[in-house]
């Protein structure tokens, strides 16, 4: 059975749905069995309202840019089809889920909630449990897990979703690089991932397997010998002995 996960991020006109702030960008990165597929979902959206100046300073998206973009209702069905049945991974999930549900509520008879279509995992909650008392912003986690986020001069939904995928895989002990390549070719399409600086690792690029040298093998054998001669010995030797006696 395939494990399908979606790393999701949004950008908005402001901070509060109670002030009727709206989503202006949604970006999703798909992972199948913890590997990026390239089947991502990305749109800029016309919010039918002005963007707060403070928000523009964070993400750099302007009212003029969004004037010709689709509305949320135009992408709603495609979005639900895309996330349906997946585990959706979000950093600080209450913010994005709240805005998505706010958009859903405006659709009248079609109103629904995100949790009716998928499960949600909050990486901020995960990070706080794993690193209590430390900073757990996406930038802080990139630094902690040595993930390159040099392209992140401004926030962007698809770029941040790609970085989140790297962070999530690192936090959960798996593959940690999807690739943020500043030299990759860019597209002029307004809704292109390249515009926000997100790029995929090429299929032919593989992780390198480094074989130990003779000196390293000898040092490892010496360490094992010392461990076996210690008071408690090597636990795997005891396990093997127990297995052979059973």
C-alpha positions in Angstrom: 0.0 0.0 0.0 1.4 3.4 -1.0 1.9 6.1 1.6 0.7 9.4 0.2 1.7 12.6 2.0 1.2 16.2 1.0 3.3 19.0 2.4 1.2 22.2 2.3 1.6 25.9 2.9 -0.4 29.0 2.2 0.2 32.7 2.0 -2.6 35.1 3.0 -3.7 38.8 2.8 -3.2 39.1 6.6 -3.3 37.2 9.9 -6.9 36.9 11.0 -9.8 35.1 9.3 -12.2 37.1 11.6 -11.1 40.1 9.6 -12.0 38.2 6.5 -8.4 37.8 5.4 -8.0 35.4 2.5 -5.6 32.9 0.9 -3.6 34.3 -2.0 -1.3 31.4 -2.6 -1.5 27.6 -2.0 1.4 25.3 -2.5 1.6 21.5 -2.1 4.4 19.0 -2.5 3.5 15.3 -3.0 5.4 12.5 -1.4 4.7 8.9 -2.2 6.4 6.4 0.1 8.5 9.4 1.4 9.8 10.3 -2.1 8.9 13.4 -4.1 6.9 12.7 -7.2 6.9 16.1 -8.9 3.0 16.0 -8.8 2.7 19.3 -7.0 -0.2 21.7 -6.7 0.4 25.4 -6.9 -1.8 28.5 -7.5 -1.9 32.2 -6.8 -5.4 33.4 -6.0 -7.3 36.6 -6.4 -8.7 37.3 -2.8 -11.1 40.1 -3.9 -9.6 42.4 -1.2 -6.4 44.4 -0.5 -3.4 42.7 1.0 -2.1 44.1 4.3 1.2 45.9 3.8 2.8 43.9 6.6 1.9 40.7 4.7 3.4 42.0 1.4 6.6 42.6 3.3 6.7 38.9 4.3 5.8 37.2 1.0 6.3 39.9 -1.6 3.0 39.1 -3.4 1.2 42.3 -4.6 -2.4 43.2 -5.3 -1.5 43.9 -9.0 0.0 40.4 -9.4 -3.2 38.7 -8.1 -5.7 40.8 -10.2 -5.7 38.3 -13.0 -5.4 35.1 -11.0 -8.2 32.6 -10.4 -10.4 32.7 -7.3 -10.4 30.0 -4.6 -13.8 28.7 -5.8 -12.2 28.1 -9.3 -9.6 25.7 -7.9 -11.7 24.2 -5.0 -12.7 20.9 -6.6 -9.2 20.3 -8.0 -7.7 21.0 -4.6 -10.0 18.6 -2.8 -9.3 15.9 -5.4 -5.6 16.5 -4.9 -5.5 16.2 -1.1 -8.3 13.6 -0.7 -7.2 10.6 1.4 -3.7 11.9 2.0 -1.8 12.8 5.1 -1.4 16.5 4.9 1.7 17.9 6.6 1.7 21.5 7.7 4.0 23.6 9.9 1.7 25.4 12.5 -1.4 23.7 11.1 -4.1 25.7 12.9 -3.1 28.8 10.8 -3.4 27.1 7.4 -6.3 24.8 8.3 -8.2 27.8 9.7 -7.7 29.8 6.5 -8.7 26.8 4.3 -11.8 26.2 6.3 -12.6 29.9 6.1 -12.4 29.6 2.3 -14.5 26.5 2.3 -17.2 28.3 4.4 -17.6 30.9 1.7 -18.8 28.2 -0.8 -22.3 28.0 0.6 -23.9 24.6 0.0 -20.4 23.2 -0.9 -19.0 24.1 2.5 -16.8 21.4 4.1 -13.7 21.2 6.3 -10.2 20.0 5.6 -10.4 17.2 8.1 -13.3 15.6 6.2 -11.0 14.9 3.3 -7.6 14.1 4.8 -5.6 13.7 8.1 -3.4 16.6 9.2 0.1 16.3 10.8 1.5 19.4 12.5 5.3 19.5 12.3 5.4 22.4 14.8 3.8 20.2 17.4 6.3 17.4 16.4 9.3 19.8 16.7 8.2 21.1 20.1 8.1 17.5 21.4 11.4 16.6 19.9 13.2 19.9 20.7 11.6 21.4 23.8 12.7 24.8 24.8 14.3 25.6 21.5 13.2 27.7 18.5 11.2 25.5 16.1 10.3 27.9 13.2 10.9 26.4 9.7 14.1 28.5 9.4 15.4 27.2 12.8 14.6 23.6 11.8 16.5 24.1 8.5 19.5 25.2 10.5 19.2 22.4 13.0 18.9 19.7 10.3 21.4 21.4 7.9 18.9 22.0 5.1 19.6 24.6 2.5 17.0 27.3 2.6 19.1 30.0 1.0 16.4 30.7 -1.7 14.0 31.7 1.1 14.5 35.5 1.1 10.7 35.8 1.1 8.0 33.4 2.1 6.3 31.6 -0.7 3.8 28.7 -0.4 5.3 26.3 -2.8 8.9 27.1 -1.8 8.0 26.7 1.9 6.1 23.4 1.2 9.3 22.1 -0.5 11.4 23.1 2.5 8.8 21.6 4.8 9.1 18.3 3.0 12.9 18.4 3.5 12.4 19.2 7.2 9.7 16.5 7.8 11.8 13.8 6.2 14.8 14.8 8.3 12.8 14.9 11.5 11.4 11.5 10.8 14.7 9.9 9.9 14.4 9.5 6.2 15.5 11.0 2.9 16.1 14.7 3.6 16.8 16.5 0.3 14.3 17.4 -2.4 16.6 19.9 -3.9 16.6 23.7 -3.9 18.8 24.5 -6.9 19.5 28.2 -7.6 20.9 27.3 -11.0 17.9 25.4 -12.3 16.1 26.8 -15.4 13.1 29.0 -14.7 9.7 29.2 -16.2 7.8 32.4 -17.1 4.4 30.8 -16.1 2.9 32.8 -13.2 1.9 29.6 -11.5 5.2 27.9 -12.1 7.1 26.4 -9.1 10.3 28.0 -10.6 8.9 31.5 -10.0 9.1 30.9 -6.2 12.5 29.3 -6.4 11.5 25.6 -5.8 13.1 23.0 -7.9 13.2 19.2 -7.9 16.2 16.9 -7.7 16.9 15.4 -11.1 16.0 11.6 -11.3 19.6 10.7 -12.3 20.9 12.3 -9.1 21.4 9.7 -6.4 22.8 9.6 -2.9 26.4 8.6 -2.8 27.3 5.4 -0.8 30.8 5.9 0.8 32.7 2.7 1.5 34.9 2.6 4.6 38.7 2.6 4.2 40.9 -0.2 5.5 42.0 2.0 8.3 38.4 2.8 9.3 37.5 -0.9 9.3 40.5 -1.7 11.5 39.6 1.1 13.9 36.0 -0.2 14.0 37.2 -3.8 14.8 39.4 -2.4 17.6 36.4 -0.5 19.0 34.3 -3.7 18.9 37.0 -5.6 20.7 37.2 -3.1 23.5 33.4 -3.1 23.8 33.3 -6.9 24.1 36.0 -6.8 26.8 34.1 -4.2 28.8 32.0 -5.1 31.9 28.7 -5.3 30.1 30.0 -6.6 26.8 28.2 -6.2 23.5 24.4 -6.6 23.6 24.2 -8.1 20.2 26.6 -11.0 21.2 24.2 -11.9 24.0 21.2 -11.7 21.6 23.0 -14.0 19.1 23.9 -16.5 21.9 20.4 -16.5 23.2 19.0 -17.2 19.8 21.4 -20.0 19.1 20.5 -21.7 22.4 16.7 -21.5 21.8 
